[in-house]
Amino acid sequence: MSTRSIEKVTKPGTPHFVGDGFRVHNFIPGTSTMKRMDPFIMLDYNSKYNFPPTNIPKGVGVHPHRGFETVTIAYKGRVEHGDSSGGGGIIGEGDVQWMTAASGILHKEFHETEWSKKGGEFQMVQLWVNLPAKYKMSPPKYQAISNAQMNKVALPDNAGEVEIIAGSYDDHKGPASTFSPIHMYNVRLKKGAKTQVSFPKNYTTALLMVEGDAKVNGNTEVPQDHFVMFSNDGDSFTIEALNNTVILVLSGEPINEPIAAHGPFVMNTQEEIMEAFQDFNTGKFGYLED
């Protein structure tokens, strides 16, 4: 195996609010272009933030999407989702909601009502995963993935575990269904533990240090809340935990198709973007109450 070198390590930038419920640092496309990170075309990270109690749940009201999937990973707090295709539910700590917008959907995301009344620490990742052209206009769907559904693979020597959301690790598969080859894990390592992770050389690969600090490839220290983008010059990298860590690892085969993006729509051509706006404005994305 050859070592996959680090292309860049990015510290969290100035946060901004999405709606009033998600205080995020943008890493994709903030650190690189959508094309470079293909098939991962957006990553917003709500690092740990304390929301005070409220009787009116904070979040993001009804808005459209077309041409990709949204993946929300909950580390702290609870989120309630609803969409115009009838999908929806509540996810809590350790859960994932995977929404395929595809041909077009309206959705809304809010802090769960009862959680909002108490408030507390909130930490989430929202990722946009691009769809190949042949699937962009397929029917919308929704996957509610509980933590209990995820395969958890114990690492040797009681080092920790790999929690598989999508793809596979060591012949164990994750519960999410995907439209192109994608691996998505939470790697949980105990202090001092070390592990090696491998993916095909051509796959776009990155990690987010969700909890704790680690050394990557033996000599690069990556603090909490930092993002690592890897080069496509090898297949494996090592992670050594400097304290108890949780690391989101992403790797996917590039779709290698033209990307035309405008706001909530990601298609292949500008004509398709114009069509998306027209379809949205004429009510073709369905109806969802705010």
VMD Tcl script that draws the C-alpha trace (Angstrom):
set ca {
  {0.00 0.00 0.00}
  {1.12 3.54 -0.71}
  {0.53 6.50 1.58}
  {-2.04 9.08 0.56}
  {-0.52 12.48 1.36}
  {-2.34 15.47 2.85}
  {-3.23 18.17 0.33}
  {-4.37 20.67 2.95}
  {-5.55 21.05 6.53}
  {-8.19 23.74 7.00}
  {-9.17 25.36 10.27}
  {-12.83 26.29 10.81}
  {-13.60 29.68 9.31}
  {-15.92 32.36 10.66}
  {-19.28 30.69 11.32}
  {-22.54 31.86 9.79}
  {-26.14 30.92 10.47}
  {-28.27 28.85 8.11}
  {-31.76 29.86 9.14}
  {-31.62 30.50 12.88}
  {-30.88 26.92 13.94}
  {-27.58 25.94 12.34}
  {-24.38 27.83 13.15}
  {-21.95 26.45 10.60}
  {-18.42 26.56 9.26}
  {-18.34 25.85 5.53}
  {-15.57 23.49 4.37}
  {-16.91 22.49 0.92}
  {-16.83 24.39 -1.40}
  {-15.08 26.83 0.97}
  {-11.76 24.94 0.97}
  {-11.90 23.69 -2.63}
  {-14.21 23.67 -5.62}
  {-17.16 21.33 -6.00}
  {-15.32 19.73 -8.90}
  {-12.25 18.97 -6.77}
  {-14.35 17.45 -3.97}
  {-16.74 15.57 -6.31}
  {-18.98 13.74 -5.34}
  {-19.08 15.78 -2.08}
  {-20.26 19.20 -3.22}
  {-21.05 20.92 0.11}
  {-20.10 20.40 3.73}
  {-21.39 22.63 6.51}
  {-20.24 21.83 10.04}
  {-22.13 23.03 13.10}
  {-19.35 22.73 15.68}
  {-20.48 22.44 19.32}
  {-22.77 25.34 20.12}
  {-25.15 25.83 23.01}
  {-28.68 26.86 22.09}
  {-30.77 28.33 24.93}
  {-34.24 26.92 25.66}
  {-37.07 28.20 23.46}
  {-40.72 27.36 22.85}
  {-40.34 28.16 19.14}
  {-37.95 25.62 17.53}
  {-35.08 27.14 15.57}
  {-34.14 25.88 12.13}
  {-34.66 26.40 8.40}
  {-38.09 26.91 6.86}
  {-39.41 25.42 3.64}
  {-36.92 25.53 0.75}
  {-36.31 23.56 -2.46}
  {-33.55 21.22 -3.69}
  {-32.90 19.38 -6.95}
  {-30.10 17.24 -8.35}
  {-28.34 15.90 -5.26}
  {-28.76 14.39 -1.78}
  {-28.54 16.02 1.64}
  {-27.02 14.02 4.49}
  {-27.42 15.27 8.06}
  {-25.29 13.58 10.75}
  {-26.26 14.30 14.36}
  {-23.54 14.31 17.02}
  {-25.34 16.42 19.66}
  {-28.95 17.58 19.75}
  {-32.07 16.50 17.89}
  {-33.44 17.55 14.48}
  {-36.87 17.16 12.94}
  {-37.24 16.94 9.17}
  {-40.24 17.08 6.84}
  {-40.47 17.13 3.04}
  {-42.99 17.38 0.20}
  {-42.60 13.71 -0.77}
  {-43.88 12.62 2.64}
  {-40.46 11.83 4.06}
  {-39.48 12.95 7.52}
  {-38.74 12.09 11.08}
  {-36.61 12.92 14.08}
  {-32.92 12.13 14.42}
  {-30.97 12.23 17.67}
  {-27.38 11.74 18.72}
  {-25.63 9.24 16.45}
  {-28.40 9.14 13.82}
  {-28.38 10.22 10.17}
  {-31.05 11.51 7.80}
  {-30.33 10.95 4.12}
  {-32.64 12.82 1.76}
  {-32.50 12.29 -1.98}
  {-33.84 15.51 -3.53}
  {-33.27 14.24 -7.10}
  {-36.06 15.58 -9.39}
  {-37.13 18.13 -6.81}
  {-38.32 18.44 -3.27}
  {-39.34 21.00 -0.68}
  {-38.09 20.41 2.84}
  {-37.67 22.01 6.24}
  {-35.41 21.23 9.17}
  {-35.90 22.37 12.76}
  {-34.60 21.53 16.21}
  {-36.93 18.90 17.63}
  {-39.72 20.50 19.70}
  {-39.05 18.90 23.08}
  {-35.28 19.30 22.71}
  {-35.82 23.00 21.91}
  {-37.70 23.55 25.18}
  {-34.65 22.37 27.14}
  {-31.94 23.63 24.78}
  {-28.40 22.42 25.07}
  {-25.30 21.47 23.12}
  {-25.84 21.08 19.38}
  {-23.37 19.58 16.89}
  {-24.18 18.46 13.34}
  {-22.74 17.93 9.88}
  {-24.71 18.58 6.72}
  {-23.25 17.19 3.55}
  {-24.48 17.46 -0.05}
  {-23.70 14.43 -2.20}
  {-23.94 14.92 -5.96}
  {-26.01 12.60 -8.15}
  {-24.90 11.24 -11.54}
  {-26.81 12.84 -14.44}
  {-28.86 9.69 -15.07}
  {-30.28 9.87 -11.52}
  {-30.78 13.62 -11.10}
  {-34.42 13.46 -12.18}
  {-35.28 10.23 -10.34}
  {-38.04 10.28 -7.70}
  {-37.16 11.84 -4.30}
  {-36.72 9.52 -1.33}
  {-35.79 9.66 2.34}
  {-33.68 7.35 4.50}
  {-33.94 7.67 8.28}
  {-30.85 5.87 9.57}
  {-30.72 5.20 13.28}
  {-27.42 4.61 15.04}
  {-28.58 1.09 15.90}
  {-28.76 0.26 12.17}
  {-25.09 1.08 11.59}
  {-22.50 -1.67 11.54}
  {-19.85 -1.00 14.18}
  {-16.54 -2.76 13.56}
  {-14.27 -3.14 16.59}
  {-10.63 -2.26 15.92}
  {-7.82 -4.55 17.12}
  {-6.33 -4.15 20.61}
  {-9.43 -2.38 21.96}
  {-8.41 0.73 19.99}
  {-11.97 1.83 19.24}
  {-14.44 1.23 16.43}
  {-15.49 2.21 12.94}
  {-19.17 3.12 12.63}
  {-20.27 2.64 9.01}
  {-22.91 5.01 7.64}
  {-22.40 4.22 3.93}
  {-20.15 1.99 1.86}
  {-18.10 -0.70 3.51}
  {-15.21 -1.24 5.89}
  {-13.41 -4.56 6.31}
  {-16.23 -6.36 4.42}
  {-18.92 -4.86 6.70}
  {-21.51 -2.65 4.98}
  {-23.31 0.50 6.09}
  {-27.12 0.92 5.90}
  {-27.29 3.91 3.51}
  {-28.05 3.23 -0.15}
  {-26.12 5.46 -2.56}
  {-26.20 6.22 -6.29}
  {-22.42 6.16 -6.73}
  {-19.65 4.47 -4.71}
  {-19.34 6.33 -1.37}
  {-17.76 5.42 1.96}
  {-18.79 7.38 5.05}
  {-17.61 6.41 8.55}
  {-17.33 7.74 12.06}
  {-13.97 6.48 13.32}
  {-13.94 6.47 17.12}
  {-10.44 6.04 18.57}
  {-9.29 5.88 22.17}
  {-6.36 8.00 23.32}
  {-3.07 6.64 21.94}
  {-4.78 4.28 19.48}
  {-3.71 4.15 15.86}
  {-5.43 2.81 12.75}
  {-4.97 2.75 8.99}
  {-7.73 3.51 6.49}
  {-7.58 2.64 2.78}
  {-9.59 3.65 -0.29}
  {-9.00 3.44 -4.06}
  {-6.41 6.02 -5.12}
  {-8.79 7.93 -7.43}
  {-11.46 8.43 -4.74}
  {-11.93 11.94 -3.34}
  {-11.03 11.53 0.34}
  {-11.29 13.84 3.37}
  {-11.83 13.80 7.11}
  {-13.34 16.10 9.70}
  {-12.04 16.05 13.29}
  {-15.38 16.09 15.12}
  {-14.02 15.39 18.61}
  {-10.48 15.45 19.98}
  {-7.15 15.80 18.18}
  {-5.11 13.34 16.13}
  {-1.91 12.88 14.18}
  {-2.43 11.99 10.54}
  {0.26 10.07 8.64}
  {2.49 10.15 11.70}
  {3.53 13.79 11.65}
  {0.62 16.16 10.92}
  {-1.30 17.19 14.01}
  {-4.96 17.92 13.28}
  {-6.89 19.73 16.04}
  {-10.60 19.38 16.76}
  {-12.98 20.98 14.20}
  {-10.32 20.98 11.46}
  {-10.81 19.50 7.99}
  {-8.24 17.41 6.10}
  {-8.27 16.99 2.34}
  {-6.09 14.23 0.89}
  {-4.26 14.07 -2.43}
  {-4.93 11.31 -4.96}
  {-1.38 9.96 -4.77}
  {-1.85 6.86 -2.64}
  {-4.48 4.62 -1.12}
  {-4.02 4.63 2.66}
  {-3.47 7.00 5.57}
  {-2.98 6.56 9.30}
  {-4.73 8.25 12.22}
  {-3.28 8.31 15.74}
  {-5.54 9.65 18.48}
  {-3.92 12.17 20.84}
  {-7.02 11.93 23.07}
  {-10.40 10.25 22.65}
  {-11.47 11.16 19.14}
  {-14.40 11.01 16.73}
  {-13.43 11.47 13.08}
  {-15.83 11.70 10.14}
  {-14.13 10.01 7.17}
  {-15.45 10.58 3.63}
  {-14.33 8.90 0.42}
  {-16.15 8.67 -2.89}
  {-15.58 7.93 -6.54}
  {-15.71 11.17 -8.54}
  {-18.72 11.33 -10.87}
  {-16.67 13.35 -13.37}
  {-19.57 15.16 -15.02}
  {-20.10 18.90 -15.56}
  {-21.42 20.72 -12.48}
  {-23.81 23.66 -12.80}
  {-24.84 24.96 -9.39}
  {-27.05 27.82 -8.30}
  {-28.31 28.07 -4.73}
  {-30.35 24.97 -3.89}
  {-30.01 23.36 -7.35}
  {-27.06 21.34 -8.66}
  {-27.38 20.09 -12.23}
  {-25.13 19.54 -15.27}
  {-26.01 22.58 -17.41}
  {-27.24 26.14 -16.97}
  {-30.33 25.24 -19.00}
  {-31.21 22.60 -16.39}
  {-30.75 25.20 -13.63}
  {-33.17 27.55 -15.40}
  {-35.62 24.67 -15.77}
  {-35.31 23.91 -12.03}
  {-36.24 27.51 -11.15}
  {-39.17 27.39 -13.56}
  {-40.43 24.08 -12.15}
  {-40.09 25.39 -8.59}
  {-41.91 28.62 -9.41}
  {-44.79 26.72 -11.08}
  {-45.29 24.42 -8.11}
  {-43.83 21.22 -9.56}
  {-41.85 20.50 -6.38}
  {-45.06 19.81 -4.48}
  {-46.37 21.52 -1.37}
  {-45.12 21.69 2.19}
  {-46.58 23.77 4.99}
  {-44.11 26.05 6.80}
}
mol new
graphics top color blue
foreach p $ca { graphics top sphere $p radius 0.5 }
foreach p [lrange $ca 0 end-1] q [lrange $ca 1 end] { graphics top cylinder $p $q radius 0.2 }
display resetview
